[in-house]
Amino acid sequence: MNNGGATGSGGTRLIHVDALRGFALLGMLAVNMALFSSGYAFTGIADPTLNSWLDDAVEWTIFFLFTMKFYLLFSFLFGYSFTLQMDSAERRGNPFKPAFLRRLAALFALGIAHAVLLFPGDILATYAVLGLILLAVRNIRPRTAMVIAGLLTVATTIAMVLVGLSGAIATDPASALIEGARSTEALRGSAGQVLSEHLKTLPWSLGTLAVQGPLALASFLIGLALGKRRALADPSAHGQALRLLQWVGLPIGLSGALIFASFGGTHDTLATAVGYATAPLLTAAYVATALRVFQSPRLKIPTGFLAAGGRMALTNYLTQSLVCALIFTGLGAGLIGKLRPGTVLLLTLGLFVVQLVVSKLWLRLFRYGPVEWLLRAVTYGSWSPAPTGAQTSKVVT
């Protein structure tokens, strides 16, 4: 979730890249708010209290459309923005490596704080660790990066199939039921109980590096490869490639998502393996579709709101977790396990719309979101106030 480089040549922002990041925020929020709402999120089984047909339909929809797709989109944009940051440093004559290492250190610290204080399902710390690999291979050729990304995807899928067939990580339903009920009560408790529960779940959060890391790294490499070729500088010049991604990615990706959602989603190892194999294609189709949609003059206004949210992606991501913690845990209302999935989904949409509006208003006054400003300050070693005024945007027409 690196928001420091959605700029093209001359320092103009690429509004469609920012809008893609804003679109990704919606998918991340849909998945994360569902996890916040249940104490069974990290037990390996479905929440047994959600047993109506509507509950099942909403959970199925989240698995089908969102789960495993949008963190890959953020990962792709991280890799793409990485190349733009390298170009920016070169234009200014500034050393890139020390600044980027400071950025990764700040992301890692934010990620650990986020996991402990708000949400064990943090992805920032994973991105920070994988960013070291991205930095090490920054001079790789685009073709080589794409080949390695493909091999990582295949290897991860095979590994998950083997794990599923072996039963090595089979969940004991009885123990999981007890653990889910205990976790629910702990997360409804005092601030100390909530933080203690987060610390208990922290090893799971760190374990996402092994589970999500390979595909995230593959997406980093794809973003790096396309960034080196400036593939998103002018999407209108790649209409045929975008249509091909839709024609290939949508049928295969949606078919895989159908299997993934219908056979248990992340609660089932073999279903997860299907997700690993097909989610990257569906994510690519999402990107292609969004880029084509953003080119419509009739959708200039909603695209602008998405872009505003994307320019403040890190601030919005952390704010989402803060709001969810205040709704669902004992840090606030303590409604975990008390809201139906349909209500949670409506809250997701409502919070997302509010964030887009607030982002639009904020950026009329400031160039960066507050957390983006902090990250830039650490990266560049300057604590000067954030500049005011909107930065020039390049709109795709």
DORO-31387 format. One record per residue (C-alpha): residue number from 1; residue in one letter; x, y, z. Coordinates in Angstrom, 1 decimal, padded with zeros to 4 digits, always signed. Example, Ala and Ser with C-alpha at 12.3 -4.5 7.8 and 13.67 -1.06 7.14 Angstrom:
REM residues 2
+-----+------+--------+--------+--------+
| seq | type |      X |      Y |      Z |
+-----+------+--------+--------+--------+
|   1 |    a | +012.3 | -004.5 | +007.8 |
|   2 |    s | +013.7 | -001.1 | +007.1 |
+-----+------+--------+--------+--------+
This chain:
REM residues 397
+-----+------+--------+--------+--------+
| seq | type |      X |      Y |      Z |
+-----+------+--------+--------+--------+
|   1 |    m | +000.0 | +000.0 | +000.0 |
|   2 |    n | +002.6 | +002.4 | -001.1 |
|   3 |    n | +001.1 | +005.8 | -002.1 |
|   4 |    g | +004.2 | +007.7 | -002.8 |
|   5 |    g | +004.4 | +007.3 | -006.6 |
|   6 |    a | +001.3 | +007.7 | -008.6 |
|   7 |    t | +003.0 | +010.4 | -010.7 |
|   8 |    g | +004.0 | +010.4 | -014.3 |
|   9 |    s | +006.7 | +012.4 | -016.1 |
|  10 |    g | +006.9 | +016.0 | -014.9 |
|  11 |    g | +005.4 | +015.2 | -011.5 |
|  12 |    t | +001.8 | +015.1 | -012.8 |
|  13 |    r | -000.4 | +012.5 | -011.0 |
|  14 |    l | -001.9 | +009.7 | -013.0 |
|  15 |    i | -005.5 | +009.9 | -011.9 |
|  16 |    h | -006.4 | +006.4 | -013.1 |
|  17 |    v | -003.6 | +004.9 | -011.0 |
|  18 |    d | -005.0 | +006.8 | -008.0 |
|  19 |    a | -008.5 | +005.6 | -008.9 |
|  20 |    l | -007.3 | +002.0 | -009.1 |
|  21 |    r | -005.9 | +002.4 | -005.6 |
|  22 |    g | -009.2 | +003.9 | -004.4 |
|  23 |    f | -011.1 | +000.9 | -006.0 |
|  24 |    a | -008.8 | -001.5 | -004.2 |
|  25 |    l | -009.7 | +000.2 | -000.9 |
|  26 |    l | -013.3 | -000.9 | -001.3 |
|  27 |    g | -012.3 | -004.5 | -001.7 |
|  28 |    m | -009.9 | -004.5 | +001.2 |
|  29 |    l | -012.6 | -002.9 | +003.4 |
|  30 |    a | -015.2 | -005.5 | +002.4 |
|  31 |    v | -012.9 | -008.3 | +003.4 |
|  32 |    n | -011.5 | -006.7 | +006.6 |
|  33 |    m | -014.8 | -005.5 | +008.0 |
|  34 |    a | -016.2 | -009.0 | +007.6 |
|  35 |    l | -013.1 | -010.3 | +009.6 |
|  36 |    f | -013.6 | -007.6 | +012.3 |
|  37 |    s | -017.2 | -008.6 | +012.7 |
|  38 |    s | -016.6 | -012.1 | +013.9 |
|  39 |    g | -014.5 | -013.7 | +016.6 |
|  40 |    y | -014.1 | -016.8 | +014.4 |
|  41 |    a | -012.2 | -015.0 | +011.7 |
|  42 |    f | -008.8 | -016.6 | +012.6 |
|  43 |    t | -010.0 | -020.0 | +013.7 |
|  44 |    g | -010.2 | -021.7 | +010.4 |
|  45 |    i | -013.9 | -022.4 | +010.5 |
|  46 |    a | -017.0 | -020.4 | +009.5 |
|  47 |    d | -018.8 | -018.5 | +012.3 |
|  48 |    p | -021.5 | -020.9 | +013.5 |
|  49 |    t | -023.8 | -018.1 | +014.6 |
|  50 |    l | -024.2 | -017.0 | +011.0 |
|  51 |    n | -026.5 | -019.7 | +009.7 |
|  52 |    s | -029.3 | -018.1 | +007.7 |
|  53 |    w | -029.5 | -018.2 | +003.9 |
|  54 |    l | -028.8 | -014.5 | +003.8 |
|  55 |    d | -025.8 | -014.8 | +006.0 |
|  56 |    d | -024.4 | -017.5 | +003.8 |
|  57 |    a | -025.2 | -015.5 | +000.6 |
|  58 |    v | -023.3 | -012.4 | +001.9 |
|  59 |    e | -020.3 | -014.5 | +003.0 |
|  60 |    w | -020.3 | -016.3 | -000.3 |
|  61 |    t | -020.4 | -012.9 | -002.2 |
|  62 |    i | -017.4 | -011.6 | -000.2 |
|  63 |    f | -015.4 | -014.7 | -001.0 |
|  64 |    f | -016.5 | -014.7 | -004.7 |
|  65 |    l | -015.8 | -011.0 | -005.5 |
|  66 |    f | -013.3 | -009.7 | -003.0 |
|  67 |    t | -011.3 | -012.2 | -000.9 |
|  68 |    m | -007.7 | -012.8 | -002.3 |
|  69 |    k | -008.2 | -010.4 | -005.2 |
|  70 |    f | -007.7 | -006.9 | -003.8 |
|  71 |    y | -004.6 | -007.4 | -001.7 |
|  72 |    l | -003.1 | -008.5 | -005.0 |
|  73 |    l | -004.3 | -005.3 | -006.6 |
|  74 |    f | -002.6 | -003.3 | -003.9 |
|  75 |    s | +000.5 | -005.4 | -004.3 |
|  76 |    f | +000.6 | -004.7 | -008.1 |
|  77 |    l | +000.2 | -001.0 | -007.5 |
|  78 |    f | +003.0 | -001.1 | -004.9 |
|  79 |    g | +005.4 | -002.6 | -007.5 |
|  80 |    y | +004.2 | -000.1 | -010.2 |
|  81 |    s | +004.6 | +002.9 | -007.9 |
|  82 |    f | +008.1 | +001.6 | -006.9 |
|  83 |    t | +009.3 | +002.3 | -010.5 |
|  84 |    l | +007.8 | +005.8 | -010.5 |
|  85 |    q | +009.6 | +006.6 | -007.2 |
|  86 |    m | +012.9 | +005.4 | -008.7 |
|  87 |    d | +012.3 | +007.8 | -011.7 |
|  88 |    s | +011.4 | +010.6 | -009.4 |
|  89 |    a | +014.6 | +010.2 | -007.4 |
|  90 |    e | +016.6 | +010.1 | -010.6 |
|  91 |    r | +015.0 | +013.3 | -011.9 |
|  92 |    r | +015.8 | +015.1 | -008.7 |
|  93 |    g | +019.3 | +013.6 | -008.4 |
|  94 |    n | +018.5 | +012.1 | -005.0 |
|  95 |    p | +019.8 | +008.7 | -003.8 |
|  96 |    f | +016.9 | +006.2 | -004.0 |
|  97 |    k | +018.0 | +003.3 | -001.9 |
|  98 |    p | +018.4 | +005.0 | +001.5 |
|  99 |    a | +015.1 | +006.8 | +001.2 |
| 100 |    f | +013.3 | +003.7 | +000.2 |
| 101 |    l | +014.8 | +001.7 | +003.1 |
| 102 |    r | +013.5 | +004.4 | +005.5 |
| 103 |    r | +010.1 | +004.2 | +003.9 |
| 104 |    l | +010.1 | +000.4 | +004.4 |
| 105 |    a | +011.1 | +000.7 | +008.0 |
| 106 |    a | +008.3 | +003.2 | +008.6 |
| 107 |    l | +005.8 | +000.9 | +006.9 |
| 108 |    f | +007.0 | -002.0 | +009.0 |
| 109 |    a | +006.6 | +000.0 | +012.2 |
| 110 |    l | +003.1 | +001.1 | +011.1 |
| 111 |    g | +002.2 | -002.4 | +010.3 |
| 112 |    i | +003.2 | -003.9 | +013.6 |
| 113 |    a | +001.5 | -001.1 | +015.5 |
| 114 |    h | -001.6 | -001.6 | +013.3 |
| 115 |    a | -001.6 | -005.3 | +014.0 |
| 116 |    v | -001.2 | -004.9 | +017.8 |
| 117 |    l | -003.5 | -002.0 | +018.4 |
| 118 |    l | -006.3 | -002.4 | +015.7 |
| 119 |    f | -006.2 | -005.4 | +013.4 |
| 120 |    p | -004.1 | -008.6 | +013.4 |
| 121 |    g | -004.8 | -009.1 | +009.7 |
| 122 |    d | -002.4 | -006.3 | +008.8 |
| 123 |    i | -000.6 | -006.4 | +005.4 |
| 124 |    l | +001.8 | -003.4 | +005.8 |
| 125 |    a | +004.5 | -005.3 | +007.6 |
| 126 |    t | +004.4 | -008.0 | +004.9 |
| 127 |    y | +004.7 | -005.4 | +002.2 |
| 128 |    a | +007.7 | -003.9 | +004.1 |
| 129 |    v | +009.5 | -007.2 | +004.2 |
| 130 |    l | +008.8 | -008.0 | +000.6 |
| 131 |    g | +009.8 | -004.5 | -000.4 |
| 132 |    l | +013.4 | -005.5 | +000.5 |
| 133 |    i | +013.3 | -008.2 | -002.2 |
| 134 |    l | +011.8 | -005.7 | -004.6 |
| 135 |    l | +014.7 | -003.3 | -003.9 |
| 136 |    a | +017.2 | -006.0 | -004.4 |
| 137 |    v | +015.9 | -007.0 | -007.8 |
| 138 |    r | +015.0 | -003.5 | -009.0 |
| 139 |    n | +017.3 | -003.8 | -012.1 |
| 140 |    i | +015.7 | -007.0 | -013.3 |
| 141 |    r | +014.4 | -007.1 | -016.9 |
| 142 |    p | +010.6 | -006.9 | -017.3 |
| 143 |    r | +010.4 | -010.2 | -019.1 |
| 144 |    t | +012.4 | -012.0 | -016.3 |
| 145 |    a | +010.2 | -010.4 | -013.6 |
| 146 |    m | +007.0 | -011.7 | -015.4 |
| 147 |    v | +008.5 | -015.2 | -015.7 |
| 148 |    i | +009.4 | -015.3 | -012.0 |
| 149 |    a | +005.9 | -014.0 | -011.1 |
| 150 |    g | +004.4 | -016.9 | -013.0 |
| 151 |    l | +006.6 | -019.5 | -011.4 |
| 152 |    l | +005.8 | -018.1 | -007.9 |
| 153 |    t | +002.1 | -018.4 | -008.6 |
| 154 |    v | +002.4 | -022.0 | -009.9 |
| 155 |    a | +004.7 | -023.0 | -007.0 |
| 156 |    t | +002.4 | -021.5 | -004.4 |
| 157 |    t | -000.7 | -023.2 | -005.9 |
| 158 |    i | +001.1 | -026.6 | -006.0 |
| 159 |    a | +002.3 | -026.2 | -002.4 |
| 160 |    m | -001.2 | -025.4 | -001.2 |
| 161 |    v | -002.6 | -028.4 | -003.0 |
| 162 |    l | +000.0 | -030.7 | -001.4 |
| 163 |    v | -000.8 | -029.2 | +002.0 |
| 164 |    g | -004.5 | -029.7 | +001.5 |
| 165 |    l | -004.1 | -033.3 | +000.4 |
| 166 |    s | -001.8 | -034.1 | +003.3 |
| 167 |    g | -004.2 | -032.7 | +005.9 |
| 168 |    a | -001.2 | -031.1 | +007.6 |
| 169 |    i | -003.2 | -028.0 | +008.7 |
| 170 |    a | -006.5 | -029.6 | +009.3 |
| 171 |    t | -008.7 | -027.7 | +011.8 |
| 172 |    d | -010.3 | -029.5 | +014.8 |
| 173 |    p | -013.9 | -028.1 | +014.7 |
| 174 |    a | -014.6 | -028.6 | +018.4 |
| 175 |    s | -011.4 | -026.7 | +019.4 |
| 176 |    a | -012.1 | -024.0 | +016.9 |
| 177 |    l | -015.6 | -023.5 | +018.2 |
| 178 |    i | -014.3 | -023.0 | +021.8 |
| 179 |    e | -011.5 | -020.7 | +020.5 |
| 180 |    g | -013.9 | -018.6 | +018.5 |
| 181 |    a | -016.3 | -018.1 | +021.4 |
| 182 |    r | -013.4 | -017.2 | +023.7 |
| 183 |    s | -012.0 | -014.8 | +021.2 |
| 184 |    t | -015.3 | -013.1 | +020.7 |
| 185 |    e | -015.7 | -012.4 | +024.5 |
| 186 |    a | -012.1 | -011.2 | +024.7 |
| 187 |    l | -012.6 | -008.7 | +021.8 |
| 188 |    r | -015.7 | -007.4 | +023.5 |
| 189 |    g | -013.8 | -006.8 | +026.7 |
| 190 |    s | -011.7 | -004.0 | +028.1 |
| 191 |    a | -009.0 | -002.3 | +026.1 |
| 192 |    g | -006.4 | -004.4 | +027.9 |
| 193 |    q | -008.3 | -007.6 | +026.9 |
| 194 |    v | -008.5 | -006.5 | +023.3 |
| 195 |    l | -004.8 | -005.7 | +023.0 |
| 196 |    s | -004.0 | -009.0 | +024.7 |
| 197 |    e | -006.1 | -010.8 | +022.1 |
| 198 |    h | -004.4 | -009.0 | +019.3 |
| 199 |    l | -001.0 | -009.9 | +020.7 |
| 200 |    k | -002.1 | -013.6 | +020.9 |
| 201 |    t | -003.2 | -013.4 | +017.3 |
| 202 |    l | +000.0 | -011.6 | +016.2 |
| 203 |    p | +001.8 | -014.8 | +015.1 |
| 204 |    w | -001.1 | -015.4 | +012.7 |
| 205 |    s | -000.5 | -011.9 | +011.3 |
| 206 |    l | +003.2 | -012.6 | +010.9 |
| 207 |    g | +002.3 | -015.9 | +009.3 |
| 208 |    t | +000.6 | -014.0 | +006.4 |
| 209 |    l | +004.1 | -013.5 | +005.1 |
| 210 |    a | +004.3 | -017.2 | +004.3 |
| 211 |    v | +000.7 | -017.5 | +003.2 |
| 212 |    q | +000.1 | -014.3 | +001.2 |
| 213 |    g | +003.7 | -013.4 | +000.7 |
| 214 |    p | +004.5 | -015.4 | -002.5 |
| 215 |    l | +001.5 | -014.1 | -004.5 |
| 216 |    a | +002.1 | -010.6 | -003.1 |
| 217 |    l | +005.7 | -010.8 | -004.3 |
| 218 |    a | +004.5 | -012.0 | -007.7 |
| 219 |    s | +002.2 | -009.0 | -008.0 |
| 220 |    f | +005.1 | -006.7 | -006.9 |
| 221 |    l | +007.1 | -008.2 | -009.8 |
| 222 |    i | +004.3 | -007.7 | -012.3 |
| 223 |    g | +003.9 | -004.1 | -011.2 |
| 224 |    l | +007.6 | -003.6 | -011.5 |
| 225 |    a | +007.7 | -005.1 | -015.0 |
| 226 |    l | +004.8 | -003.0 | -016.2 |
| 227 |    g | +006.1 | +000.1 | -014.5 |
| 228 |    k | +009.4 | -000.2 | -016.3 |
| 229 |    r | +007.4 | -000.3 | -019.6 |
| 230 |    r | +005.1 | +002.6 | -018.4 |
| 231 |    a | +002.1 | +000.5 | -019.2 |
| 232 |    l | -000.3 | +002.6 | -017.2 |
| 233 |    a | +000.9 | +006.0 | -018.4 |
| 234 |    d | -001.8 | +006.0 | -021.1 |
| 235 |    p | -004.3 | +003.1 | -020.9 |
| 236 |    s | -006.1 | +004.3 | -024.0 |
| 237 |    a | -003.0 | +003.2 | -026.0 |
| 238 |    h | -003.4 | -000.4 | -024.8 |
| 239 |    g | -007.1 | -001.0 | -025.5 |
| 240 |    q | -006.5 | -004.4 | -027.2 |
| 241 |    a | -004.4 | -005.7 | -024.3 |
| 242 |    l | -007.0 | -004.6 | -021.8 |
| 243 |    r | -009.8 | -006.3 | -023.8 |
| 244 |    l | -007.6 | -009.5 | -023.9 |
| 245 |    l | -007.2 | -009.4 | -020.2 |
| 246 |    q | -010.9 | -009.1 | -019.8 |
| 247 |    w | -011.7 | -012.0 | -022.2 |
| 248 |    v | -009.2 | -014.3 | -020.6 |
| 249 |    g | -009.2 | -013.1 | -017.0 |
| 250 |    l | -013.0 | -012.8 | -016.4 |
| 251 |    p | -014.1 | -016.3 | -017.4 |
| 252 |    i | -011.2 | -018.1 | -015.8 |
| 253 |    g | -011.0 | -015.9 | -012.8 |
| 254 |    l | -014.7 | -015.9 | -012.1 |
| 255 |    s | -014.9 | -019.7 | -012.6 |
| 256 |    g | -012.1 | -020.1 | -010.0 |
| 257 |    a | -013.8 | -017.6 | -007.7 |
| 258 |    l | -017.0 | -019.7 | -008.0 |
| 259 |    i | -015.2 | -022.8 | -006.9 |
| 260 |    f | -013.3 | -021.0 | -004.2 |
| 261 |    a | -016.5 | -019.4 | -002.7 |
| 262 |    s | -018.7 | -022.5 | -003.1 |
| 263 |    f | -016.3 | -024.9 | -001.4 |
| 264 |    g | -015.5 | -022.9 | +001.8 |
| 265 |    g | -013.2 | -020.0 | +000.7 |
| 266 |    t | -010.3 | -019.6 | +003.0 |
| 267 |    h | -011.8 | -022.2 | +005.4 |
| 268 |    d | -010.8 | -024.9 | +002.9 |
| 269 |    t | -007.2 | -025.5 | +001.8 |
| 270 |    l | -008.0 | -027.0 | -001.6 |
| 271 |    a | -010.5 | -024.2 | -002.3 |
| 272 |    t | -007.8 | -021.7 | -001.3 |
| 273 |    a | -005.4 | -023.4 | -003.8 |
| 274 |    v | -007.9 | -022.8 | -006.6 |
| 275 |    g | -008.0 | -019.2 | -005.4 |
| 276 |    y | -004.2 | -019.0 | -005.6 |
| 277 |    a | -004.3 | -020.3 | -009.2 |
| 278 |    t | -007.1 | -018.0 | -010.5 |
| 279 |    a | -007.3 | -014.9 | -008.3 |
| 280 |    p | -004.4 | -013.2 | -010.2 |
| 281 |    l | -006.2 | -013.5 | -013.5 |
| 282 |    l | -009.4 | -012.1 | -012.0 |
| 283 |    t | -007.4 | -009.3 | -010.4 |
| 284 |    a | -005.9 | -008.5 | -013.8 |
| 285 |    a | -009.4 | -008.5 | -015.3 |
| 286 |    y | -010.6 | -006.1 | -012.6 |
| 287 |    v | -007.7 | -003.8 | -013.4 |
| 288 |    a | -008.4 | -003.9 | -017.2 |
| 289 |    t | -012.1 | -003.3 | -016.6 |
| 290 |    a | -011.5 | -000.4 | -014.2 |
| 291 |    l | -009.0 | +001.3 | -016.5 |
| 292 |    r | -011.5 | +001.1 | -019.4 |
| 293 |    v | -014.3 | +002.4 | -017.2 |
| 294 |    f | -012.1 | +005.3 | -015.9 |
| 295 |    q | -011.7 | +006.5 | -019.5 |
| 296 |    s | -015.4 | +007.4 | -019.8 |
| 297 |    p | -016.0 | +011.1 | -019.7 |
| 298 |    r | -019.4 | +010.4 | -018.2 |
| 299 |    l | -017.7 | +008.8 | -015.2 |
| 300 |    k | -015.2 | +011.6 | -014.6 |
| 301 |    i | -016.8 | +012.6 | -011.3 |
| 302 |    p | -016.9 | +009.2 | -009.6 |
| 303 |    t | -013.4 | +008.5 | -011.0 |
| 304 |    g | -012.2 | +011.7 | -009.3 |
| 305 |    f | -013.7 | +010.6 | -006.0 |
| 306 |    l | -012.0 | +007.2 | -006.3 |
| 307 |    a | -008.7 | +008.9 | -007.1 |
| 308 |    a | -009.0 | +011.2 | -004.0 |
| 309 |    g | -009.5 | +008.1 | -001.9 |
| 310 |    g | -006.5 | +006.4 | -003.6 |
| 311 |    r | -004.2 | +009.4 | -003.0 |
| 312 |    m | -004.9 | +009.0 | +000.7 |
| 313 |    a | -004.9 | +005.1 | +000.6 |
| 314 |    l | -002.6 | +004.6 | +003.6 |
| 315 |    t | -004.6 | +007.1 | +005.8 |
| 316 |    n | -007.9 | +005.5 | +004.6 |
| 317 |    y | -006.7 | +002.0 | +005.2 |
| 318 |    l | -005.7 | +002.7 | +008.8 |
| 319 |    t | -008.8 | +004.8 | +009.4 |
| 320 |    q | -010.9 | +001.8 | +008.2 |
| 321 |    s | -009.3 | -000.3 | +010.9 |
| 322 |    l | -009.8 | +002.4 | +013.5 |
| 323 |    v | -013.5 | +002.7 | +012.7 |
| 324 |    c | -014.0 | -001.1 | +012.6 |
| 325 |    a | -012.2 | -001.4 | +016.0 |
| 326 |    l | -014.5 | +001.2 | +017.5 |
| 327 |    i | -017.6 | -000.5 | +016.1 |
| 328 |    f | -016.8 | -004.2 | +016.8 |
| 329 |    t | -014.3 | -004.4 | +019.7 |
| 330 |    g | -014.3 | -003.3 | +023.4 |
| 331 |    l | -012.3 | -000.2 | +022.3 |
| 332 |    g | -015.8 | +001.1 | +021.3 |
| 333 |    a | -019.2 | -000.3 | +020.9 |
| 334 |    g | -018.2 | -004.0 | +021.2 |
| 335 |    l | -020.6 | -005.2 | +018.5 |
| 336 |    i | -018.5 | -008.2 | +017.4 |
| 337 |    g | -020.7 | -011.2 | +016.7 |
| 338 |    k | -023.9 | -009.1 | +017.0 |
| 339 |    l | -024.3 | -007.7 | +013.5 |
| 340 |    r | -025.5 | -009.8 | +010.6 |
| 341 |    p | -023.3 | -010.0 | +007.5 |
| 342 |    g | -025.8 | -008.0 | +005.4 |
| 343 |    t | -025.6 | -005.1 | +008.0 |
| 344 |    v | -021.8 | -005.3 | +007.9 |
| 345 |    l | -021.8 | -005.1 | +004.2 |
| 346 |    l | -024.0 | -002.0 | +004.3 |
| 347 |    l | -021.6 | -000.4 | +006.8 |
| 348 |    t | -018.8 | -001.2 | +004.5 |
| 349 |    l | -020.4 | +000.7 | +001.6 |
| 350 |    g | -021.4 | +003.6 | +003.9 |
| 351 |    l | -017.9 | +004.0 | +005.4 |
| 352 |    f | -016.3 | +003.8 | +001.9 |
| 353 |    v | -018.5 | +006.6 | +000.5 |
| 354 |    v | -017.8 | +008.8 | +003.6 |
| 355 |    q | -014.0 | +008.2 | +003.1 |
| 356 |    l | -014.2 | +009.2 | -000.5 |
| 357 |    v | -016.0 | +012.4 | +000.3 |
| 358 |    v | -013.7 | +013.3 | +003.2 |
| 359 |    s | -010.6 | +012.6 | +001.0 |
| 360 |    k | -012.0 | +014.9 | -001.7 |
| 361 |    l | -012.5 | +017.7 | +000.8 |
| 362 |    w | -009.1 | +017.1 | +002.5 |
| 363 |    l | -007.2 | +017.3 | -000.7 |
| 364 |    r | -008.7 | +020.7 | -001.5 |
| 365 |    l | -006.6 | +021.9 | +001.4 |
| 366 |    f | -003.6 | +019.6 | +001.5 |
| 367 |    r | -001.5 | +017.8 | -001.0 |
| 368 |    y | -001.1 | +014.7 | +001.1 |
| 369 |    g | -003.1 | +012.7 | +003.6 |
| 370 |    p | -001.9 | +012.9 | +007.2 |
| 371 |    v | -000.3 | +009.4 | +007.3 |
| 372 |    e | +001.1 | +010.0 | +003.7 |
| 373 |    w | +002.7 | +013.2 | +005.0 |
| 374 |    l | +004.3 | +011.4 | +007.9 |
| 375 |    l | +005.6 | +008.6 | +005.7 |
| 376 |    r | +007.1 | +011.2 | +003.3 |
| 377 |    a | +008.7 | +013.0 | +006.3 |
| 378 |    v | +010.4 | +009.8 | +007.4 |
| 379 |    t | +011.4 | +008.8 | +003.9 |
| 380 |    y | +013.0 | +012.2 | +003.0 |
| 381 |    g | +014.1 | +013.3 | +006.5 |
| 382 |    s | +012.1 | +016.5 | +006.3 |
| 383 |    w | +009.5 | +017.5 | +008.8 |
| 384 |    s | +008.3 | +020.6 | +007.0 |
| 385 |    p | +004.6 | +021.1 | +006.9 |
| 386 |    a | +002.7 | +019.4 | +004.1 |
| 387 |    p | +002.2 | +021.7 | +001.1 |
| 388 |    t | -001.3 | +023.0 | +000.5 |
| 389 |    g | -003.1 | +022.9 | -002.8 |
| 390 |    a | -004.0 | +020.0 | -005.1 |
| 391 |    q | -001.3 | +018.6 | -007.3 |
| 392 |    t | -001.8 | +018.6 | -011.0 |
| 393 |    s | -003.7 | +015.5 | -012.2 |
| 394 |    k | -003.5 | +013.9 | -015.6 |
| 395 |    v | -007.0 | +012.7 | -016.5 |
| 396 |    v | -007.5 | +009.9 | -018.9 |
| 397 |    t | -009.9 | +010.8 | -021.7 |
+-----+------+--------+--------+--------+
